[in-house]
Amino acid sequence: MSATLKDLYAPTPATERGEALHIGGDPKNKKEIIYCVGQSVVIRSLENPMKVYLYRDHQHNVTVARYSPSGFYIASADAGGKLRVWDTVNDEHVCTLQKETIGTYYDMSWSEDSKRIIGGGSGRQAFGEAFFADSGSSVGQISGHSKTILTVDFKQTRPYRAASGSEDFAVNFYEGPPFRFLKTMRDHTKYVNCVRFSPDGNKLVSVSSDKRGIFYDGKSGDNIGELSQDNGHSASIYSCCWNDDNRRLFTVSADHTAKIWDAENYQCLQTFTFPNDVNHMQVGCLWQGEYLVTVNLRGDISILDQNNPDRPQRVLHGHSKKINTLAYDRANHKMYTADIDGYTIEWNLDDGRTTVFEGTAHANQVTKLIVSGGNLVSISFDDTIKVSSIANKEFGPSIPIEGQPVDVAAHGNSICVVTADKFIVVENDRIVGQHPLTFQATCIAVHPNGNEVAIGGKDNLVHVFNKNGNNLTQKYNLNGNQGYVTCLDYSPSGQYLASGGSGRQVVAWEGQNPKCKMWVYHTTMVTSVSWSSDNEHVVSGSVDTNLIVWSLSKPIKRIVINGAHYGGVTGCLWLDVNTCASVGDDCCLKTWTVTHH
């Protein structure tokens, strides 16, 4: 038996409110961008959402990643103060340089010959540095700031110049190599969020939280102009990017707009508008060949349409926070995921396209999703359940639950919810039955015939009940779990029940007897179990980052997918006999091809 990654559905960039996001692009392939989320560097195609690569060799959250101008190398730095330079040519992505940095980088830039790198951030003893990309040895100093450097850039033509922008409101100018401080420009009155030289090096522009964009001579640093206030941004400008023609500038702002400017007369040429809510603040941008790309505060990547500035050509949704749960709509071959912010996404598994639900979402993190009766059912830490129409892509009304729901299952239109001390039945958007529990519930599963319910407890037992309408009567308890029960799933035939627990054990039960109880190969808590449609295989996910596929007929055999999700697996399920899906702390949705021998 074996398993291989089938498809990876990409996360989106990690963002922070009030901070600029610096994304990059492949200088050779103008259809690909690069950004960071968690401990991963993401390289993805703007043309094909399914073409994604994750670089996962950092041990801390990655803060910035940049292609070299040659396109042969990428430099990435993390919050732990480590920088890595790695090649893009070989499949192994060999690391050619690993060095300690000043601290946490917020921006980085290469020289045009791909030999030198400058970086800036919140340093321990300095806020910036310049070094050779092959050896890491110093090639001058990026100095003169009194606070954190937020942005840096390298002039791509000779004579070399470099620039930096800081929380001290200053733009500093450097000459070299070796690089040394040349002058300070104090034209801004708030944080300088982004500095960028034009491709020909003739101009430098800086944008700031003071809503202004200021142009400087690329060689001398002299002030030569400012973005017009007519039709200008009305809030912080977070990022800017030049077009390859050196004549147009692209900016994004907290005012929910992106703008194209004439870089010769500083007038606004075009404005792109986004919905007026906090998630649609635009914090990052890139002019990548024919693509105008923006990133909003939620991490959504918009590809803009110059012929229709009020509506993006396409939006790439995804998660930039831990994904808590997933659900599969077998009828439409669509997947649903939700993260700790409550962001809920529909995925077309064939082409990677995404859709989000409209209306009022949960006010807190969504902890479980299931598909039932053409609806997406969700429970949340906001102590509510929602039943949302999949066809309409619209959130349903919030149904208050007395207590925090810990799990949900369904049979037809009968939705069963458990809180720590109560079993609740919801039908037609209202509670129709309740049953008190004498133990602390942790999870629930409903038999395929709807007449039996299994509820896991903190007491290490699986409590099995007969369900008659909305009433429960005790049937028996299943004892033999190591630790408290964390997840349950009935096989499609109803013959078997799988349980997972905090003691890392997976058990397959047949009635009151354990069919297989020696499935103890995870190294820590099991978070999810799911039966395949042939009633033969169980897939389990764990905090140990691994997925394991178990077989009833070959109980000592197993398929281990090591490191399926860095940080831990939070959910897994079968799509068909040979395909399973999983989500985790790494903000990714993945599908796996399983081969049974």
C-alpha positions in Angstrom: 0.0 0.0 0.0 1.2 3.5 -0.7 0.0 7.1 -0.8 1.1 10.1 -2.8 0.1 13.8 -2.9 -2.5 14.3 -5.6 -3.3 18.0 -5.4 -2.4 20.9 -3.1 -4.9 23.8 -2.7 -2.8 26.8 -1.7 -3.0 28.9 1.3 -3.0 32.7 0.9 -0.5 35.3 2.2 -0.3 35.9 6.0 -1.3 39.5 6.8 -1.4 41.8 9.8 -3.7 44.8 10.2 -1.8 48.1 9.9 1.2 46.4 8.1 2.2 46.4 4.5 2.6 43.1 2.7 5.5 42.6 0.3 4.9 39.9 -2.2 7.3 39.1 -5.1 7.2 37.6 -8.6 9.3 35.3 -10.8 11.4 37.6 -13.0 11.4 35.0 -15.8 8.0 33.5 -15.6 5.6 36.5 -15.3 2.7 34.2 -14.4 4.0 33.2 -11.0 4.2 35.0 -7.6 5.9 34.3 -4.3 4.7 35.0 -0.8 4.8 33.7 2.8 2.3 32.1 5.2 3.3 30.4 8.4 6.5 28.4 8.0 6.0 28.1 4.2 7.1 30.0 1.2 4.5 29.7 -1.5 5.2 29.8 -5.2 2.0 29.7 -7.3 0.7 30.3 -10.8 -1.7 33.2 -11.4 -2.9 31.3 -14.5 -3.4 27.8 -13.0 -4.5 27.7 -9.3 -3.5 24.1 -9.1 0.1 24.8 -9.9 1.6 25.4 -6.4 4.9 24.7 -4.7 5.5 25.0 -0.9 9.0 25.4 0.4 9.0 24.1 4.0 12.6 24.2 5.3 12.2 27.1 7.7 11.6 26.4 11.4 9.8 29.7 12.2 7.2 31.8 10.4 8.6 33.2 7.2 8.4 37.0 6.9 9.7 37.7 3.4 10.9 35.8 0.2 12.4 37.2 -2.9 13.5 35.8 -6.3 17.0 36.8 -7.5 16.9 38.8 -10.8 18.4 35.8 -12.6 15.5 33.7 -11.4 17.8 30.9 -10.3 17.7 31.6 -6.5 15.3 32.6 -3.8 16.2 34.2 -0.5 13.7 33.8 2.4 14.0 34.9 6.0 12.0 34.0 9.1 11.0 35.4 12.4 13.7 33.3 14.1 16.4 35.4 12.5 17.4 32.8 9.9 17.9 33.6 6.2 18.2 30.9 3.5 19.2 31.2 -0.1 18.0 28.2 -2.1 18.1 27.3 -5.8 15.0 27.1 -8.0 16.4 24.9 -10.7 16.7 21.5 -8.9 13.8 19.6 -7.4 15.8 19.4 -4.2 16.0 23.2 -3.9 19.5 23.0 -2.5 20.2 25.6 0.2 23.4 27.6 -0.9 23.5 29.9 2.1 22.1 29.9 5.6 22.9 32.7 7.9 21.8 34.5 11.0 20.3 37.9 10.3 19.8 41.1 12.2 16.5 39.8 13.6 13.2 39.7 11.8 13.3 40.9 8.2 10.3 42.8 6.8 11.7 43.3 3.3 14.6 42.2 1.2 16.1 43.0 -2.2 18.7 41.6 -4.6 21.2 43.5 -6.7 20.7 43.2 -10.5 23.7 40.7 -10.8 22.1 38.4 -8.2 25.3 38.7 -6.1 24.2 41.0 -3.2 21.3 41.2 -0.9 20.0 43.9 1.4 17.5 43.4 4.2 15.7 45.4 6.8 13.6 44.8 9.8 13.5 44.8 13.6 17.1 44.1 14.4 18.8 43.2 17.7 21.7 45.6 17.2 20.9 47.1 13.7 17.8 47.6 11.6 19.4 46.6 8.2 22.3 44.9 6.6 24.0 44.2 3.2 25.8 41.0 2.3 27.0 38.7 -0.5 24.5 36.1 -1.5 27.0 33.3 -1.8 29.1 33.8 1.4 26.9 35.9 3.7 29.9 38.3 4.3 29.2 42.0 4.7 29.1 44.3 1.8 28.5 47.5 3.7 25.9 48.9 6.1 22.2 49.8 5.9 22.2 52.3 8.7 20.8 55.7 9.9 17.4 54.7 11.1 16.3 55.0 14.8 13.4 52.5 14.4 12.4 49.4 12.6 13.0 49.3 8.8 9.8 48.3 7.0 11.0 48.3 3.4 14.2 48.2 1.3 15.0 48.2 -2.4 18.0 47.9 -4.7 18.5 50.0 -7.7 18.8 47.6 -10.6 21.2 49.7 -12.7 24.6 51.1 -12.1 25.8 53.1 -10.3 24.3 51.1 -7.5 22.0 52.7 -5.0 19.8 51.4 -2.2 16.9 52.8 -0.2 15.1 52.0 3.0 11.9 53.2 4.7 11.2 53.1 8.4 8.9 53.6 11.3 10.9 56.7 12.1 9.1 58.3 9.0 12.4 58.6 7.1 13.6 57.4 3.7 17.4 56.7 3.7 19.6 56.6 0.6 22.8 54.6 0.2 25.6 54.3 -2.3 28.0 51.5 -2.8 29.2 48.9 -2.9 30.3 48.6 -0.1 27.1 50.3 0.9 27.2 53.4 3.1 24.7 56.0 4.2 24.4 58.9 1.8 21.4 61.0 3.0 18.0 61.0 4.8 14.8 62.3 3.2 12.2 63.4 5.8 9.3 64.2 3.6 6.8 61.8 5.2 5.0 62.3 8.5 4.0 58.7 9.2 5.5 55.2 8.7 7.2 54.6 5.3 5.6 51.4 4.1 7.2 50.8 0.8 10.1 52.1 -1.3 10.7 51.0 -4.9 13.2 52.0 -7.7 11.8 52.1 -11.2 13.2 49.3 -13.4 15.5 51.7 -15.2 16.7 53.1 -11.9 15.9 56.7 -12.8 13.3 57.2 -10.1 12.6 56.1 -6.6 9.2 56.3 -5.0 8.2 56.0 -1.4 4.6 55.5 -0.1 3.5 56.0 3.5 0.7 55.9 6.0 0.4 59.7 5.6 -1.4 58.9 2.3 1.4 60.3 0.2 3.7 59.0 -2.5 6.9 60.9 -3.1 9.3 60.6 -6.0 13.1 61.0 -5.9 15.9 61.0 -8.4 17.2 57.4 -8.5 20.8 58.5 -8.5 20.9 61.5 -6.2 17.9 61.0 -4.0 16.6 64.6 -4.7 12.9 65.1 -4.4 11.4 65.5 -7.8 7.6 65.2 -7.3 4.6 63.8 -5.4 1.5 61.8 -6.3 -1.4 64.2 -7.0 -3.9 64.7 -4.2 -6.6 64.9 -6.8 -8.3 61.5 -6.9 -5.6 60.3 -4.4 -5.8 57.8 -1.7 -7.8 58.8 1.4 -6.0 56.4 3.8 -2.6 54.7 4.3 -0.8 53.6 1.2 0.7 50.2 2.0 2.5 49.1 -1.1 3.5 50.2 -4.6 5.0 48.6 -7.7 6.3 49.9 -11.1 5.3 48.7 -14.5 8.1 47.5 -16.7 7.6 50.6 -18.9 8.9 52.8 -16.1 6.0 55.2 -16.8 3.3 53.8 -14.6 3.0 53.1 -10.9 0.6 50.8 -9.1 -0.5 51.5 -5.5 -2.9 50.0 -2.9 -4.4 51.4 0.2 -6.4 51.0 3.3 -9.1 53.0 1.6 -10.2 49.8 -0.2 -8.8 51.0 -3.6 -5.9 50.3 -5.9 -4.7 52.9 -8.4 -2.6 53.2 -11.5 -0.6 56.5 -11.7 1.3 58.3 -14.5 4.8 58.4 -13.1 5.8 61.4 -15.2 3.0 63.9 -14.3 2.0 62.1 -11.0 -1.7 62.0 -12.0 -4.1 59.1 -11.2 -4.9 57.2 -14.4 -7.3 54.6 -13.0 -8.9 53.5 -9.7 -10.0 50.0 -8.8 -12.6 49.7 -6.0 -13.3 47.0 -3.5 -16.1 46.4 -1.0 -16.0 48.9 1.9 -15.3 46.6 4.8 -12.1 46.0 6.9 -11.2 42.7 5.2 -11.0 44.4 1.8 -8.3 46.9 2.9 -5.6 46.4 0.2 -2.2 45.8 1.8 0.0 44.3 -1.0 0.4 44.6 -4.7 2.5 43.4 -7.7 2.6 44.3 -11.4 3.7 41.0 -12.7 3.8 41.2 -16.5 0.2 41.5 -17.7 -1.2 40.8 -14.3 -2.2 43.4 -11.8 -2.3 41.7 -8.4 -3.5 42.9 -5.1 -3.8 41.2 -1.7 -6.4 42.3 0.9 -6.2 42.1 4.7 -7.9 38.7 4.7 -5.2 37.4 2.3 -7.4 37.1 -0.8 -5.4 37.5 -4.0 -7.3 39.6 -6.6 -6.2 39.7 -10.3 -7.6 43.0 -11.6 -9.2 43.8 -14.9 -8.4 47.2 -16.4 -11.5 47.0 -18.5 -13.7 46.6 -15.4 -12.1 48.4 -12.4 -15.1 47.7 -10.2 -14.8 43.9 -10.3 -11.6 41.8 -10.3 -11.1 39.4 -13.2 -10.5 36.6 -10.7 -10.0 36.2 -6.9 -7.9 33.4 -5.4 -9.3 32.7 -2.0 -7.6 30.5 0.6 -6.7 30.3 4.2 -3.9 32.1 5.9 -4.8 30.8 9.4 -5.1 27.3 10.7 -7.9 25.3 9.0 -10.1 23.6 11.7 -12.4 21.4 9.6 -13.4 20.2 6.1 -16.5 18.7 4.6 -17.2 17.1 1.2 -20.3 17.4 -1.0 -20.2 14.2 -2.9 -23.1 15.2 -5.2 -21.2 18.2 -6.6 -17.6 17.1 -5.9 -16.9 20.2 -3.9 -15.0 20.6 -0.7 -15.7 23.1 2.1 -13.1 24.4 4.6 -13.3 26.8 7.6 -10.5 28.3 9.6 -10.0 29.8 13.1 -11.3 33.2 11.8 -14.5 31.5 10.6 -13.6 32.1 7.0 -15.5 29.5 4.9 -14.5 28.5 1.4 -15.9 26.2 -1.3 -13.3 24.5 -3.4 -13.8 23.1 -6.9 -11.5 20.1 -6.6 -11.1 19.8 -10.4 -9.6 23.2 -11.2 -8.9 24.8 -7.7 -11.4 27.6 -8.2 -12.9 29.0 -5.1 -16.2 30.6 -4.0 -17.0 32.2 -0.6 -20.4 32.4 1.1 -22.1 35.7 1.3 -24.1 37.1 4.3 -23.4 37.2 8.0 -20.7 34.6 8.9 -20.0 33.2 12.3 -18.6 35.7 14.8 -15.9 33.3 15.9 -13.9 30.3 14.7 -15.8 27.5 13.0 -15.0 24.2 14.7 -16.9 21.7 12.5 -18.5 21.6 9.0 -20.7 18.8 7.6 -22.8 18.5 4.4 -26.4 17.4 4.9 -29.5 17.7 2.7 -27.9 20.1 0.3 -26.8 22.4 3.1 -23.5 23.2 4.7 -23.9 22.9 8.5 -21.4 24.7 10.7 -20.9 25.1 14.4 -18.8 27.8 16.0 -17.3 29.1 19.2 -19.9 31.9 19.0 -22.3 29.3 20.5 -24.4 29.0 17.3 -25.1 26.6 14.5 -25.8 27.7 10.9 -27.5 25.8 8.1 -26.4 27.4 4.9 -27.7 26.7 1.4 -24.9 25.3 -0.8 -26.8 26.3 -3.9 -27.2 29.9 -2.9 -23.8 30.2 -1.3 -25.4 32.3 1.5 -25.0 31.9 5.2 -28.1 30.8 7.1 -29.4 32.4 10.2 -27.6 31.8 13.5 -29.3 29.3 15.7 -28.3 29.9 19.3 -27.2 26.8 21.3 -27.3 26.8 25.1 -23.6 26.1 25.6 -20.7 25.9 23.3 -21.2 23.2 20.6 -18.3 20.7 20.4 -19.4 18.5 17.5 -22.2 18.0 15.0 -23.5 15.1 12.9 -26.6 14.6 10.8 -29.0 12.1 9.3 -31.1 13.7 6.6 -32.6 16.9 7.9 -32.1 15.9 11.5 -29.0 17.7 12.8 -27.5 16.4 16.0 -25.3 18.7 18.1 -23.5 18.0 21.4 -22.3 20.6 23.9 -20.2 19.5 26.9 -23.4 18.4 28.8 -26.2 18.2 26.3 -27.5 16.4 23.1 -29.5 18.7 20.9 -31.6 18.1 17.7 -32.0 20.9 15.2 -34.6 20.7 12.3 -35.8 23.5 10.0 -33.5 26.1 11.7 -34.8 25.5 15.2 -34.1 23.3 18.2 -36.7 20.5 18.4 -35.2 18.3 21.1 -32.7 18.2 23.9 -31.3 15.5 26.1 -29.0 16.1 29.1 -25.8 14.1 29.3 -24.2 12.7 32.5 -20.7 12.9 31.1 -18.6 15.6 29.3 -19.1 15.1 25.6 -16.3 15.6 23.1 -17.6 14.3 19.8 -20.6 12.6 18.0 -21.4 10.3 15.1 -24.8 9.2 13.8 -25.4 5.7 12.4 -26.3 5.7 8.7 -29.8 4.4 9.6 -30.3 7.4 11.9 -31.5 5.2 14.8 -28.2 5.1 16.7 -25.9 7.8 18.0 -22.4 7.4 19.4 -21.0 10.2 21.7 -17.4 10.3 22.8 -16.6 11.5 26.3 -13.8 12.9 28.5 -14.4 9.8 30.6 -12.5 7.7 27.9 -15.8 6.0 26.9 -17.9 5.9 23.7 -21.5 6.1 24.8 -23.8 4.4 22.3 -27.5 5.4 22.4 -30.7 4.3 20.6 -32.2 7.4 18.9 -36.0 7.4 18.8 -37.1 10.6 17.2 -35.5 13.3 19.3 -35.0 11.0 22.4 -32.0 9.0 23.5 -31.9 5.8 25.5 -28.6 4.3 26.7 -27.6 1.2 24.7 -24.0 0.4 25.9 -20.6 1.9 26.4 -17.4 1.1 24.6 -14.4 0.9 26.9 -10.8 0.4 25.7 -9.8 3.8 24.4 -6.5 5.2 25.6 -7.3 8.7 26.8 -10.5 10.6 26.1 -12.3 10.2 22.8 -11.6 12.9 20.3 -13.4 11.7 17.1 -15.9 9.2 15.8 -17.1 7.9 12.4 -19.5 5.1 11.4 -18.7 3.1 8.3 -21.1 3.6 5.4 -22.6 0.2 6.0 -23.1 1.0 9.7 -21.4 -2.3 10.7 -18.3 -0.6 12.2 -17.5 2.5 14.3 -14.1 4.1 14.4 -12.9 6.1 17.3 -9.7 8.2 17.9 -8.4 9.5 21.2 -6.0 11.7 23.0 -4.0 8.6 23.8 -3.0 8.3 20.1 -5.1 5.1 19.6 -7.5 4.4 16.7 -10.1 1.6 17.4 -12.4 -0.1 14.9 -15.5 -1.4 16.8 -18.0 -4.0 15.6 -21.0 -3.6 17.9 -19.6 -3.8 21.5 -16.4 -5.6 20.5 -13.2 -4.0 19.2 -12.6 -5.3 15.7 -9.1 -3.8 15.7 -7.7 -2.1 18.8 -4.0 -2.2 18.2 -3.8 0.7 15.8 -1.5 2.7 18.0 1.0 4.2 15.6 0.4 7.9 15.9 2.7 9.6 18.4 0.2 12.0 19.9 -3.5 12.9 19.9 -5.7 11.7 17.0 -7.9 14.5 15.7 -9.9 12.9 12.9 -11.0 9.5 11.6 -13.0 8.6 8.4 -14.2 5.4 6.8 -13.7 4.7 3.1 -16.8 3.8 1.0 -15.8 0.1 0.8 -16.0 -0.2 4.7 -12.5 -1.5 4.6 -10.1 1.4 5.3 -9.9 4.1 8.0 -7.8 7.2 7.5 -6.7 9.0 10.7 -5.0 12.4 11.2 -3.1 13.5 14.3 -1.4 16.4 15.9 1.9 14.5 15.1 1.5 16.0 11.5 0.9 12.5 10.0 -2.0 10.7 8.2 -2.3 7.0 8.5 -4.4 4.6 6.4 -5.5 1.4 8.2 -7.0 -1.8 6.8 -9.5 -4.1 8.5 -8.5 -7.2 6.5 -4.8 -6.4 7.0 -4.7 -4.9 10.5 -0.9 -4.9 10.9 -0.4 -3.1 7.6 -0.6 0.7 7.3 0.2 3.6 5.1 1.9 6.4 6.9 2.0 9.9 5.2 4.6 11.6 7.3 4.4 15.4 7.6 1.1 15.6 5.8 0.5 18.9 7.5 3.2 20.7 9.4 1.9 21.8 12.8 -0.7 19.0 12.8 -3.6 17.5 10.9 -7.0 18.9 12.0 -9.3 16.9 9.7 -9.4 14.1 7.1 -12.0 12.3 5.1 -12.4 10.0 2.1 -13.5 11.2 -1.3 -13.6 7.8 -2.9 -11.9 4.4 -2.3 -8.6 5.7 -3.6 -8.6 9.3 -2.6 -8.6 11.1 0.7 -8.4 14.8 1.7 -6.9 16.5 4.7 -6.4 19.9 6.3 -4.2 21.3 9.0 -2.3 24.0 10.8 -0.3 24.8 7.7 -3.4 26.4 6.1 -3.5 23.9 3.3 -6.1 21.6 1.8 -4.6 18.5 0.3 -5.8 15.4 -1.6 -3.9 12.1 -1.6 -4.0 9.1 -4.0 -4.0 5.9 -2.0 -3.0 2.6 -3.7 -4.2 -0.6 -2.0 -2.3 -3.8 -2.7 
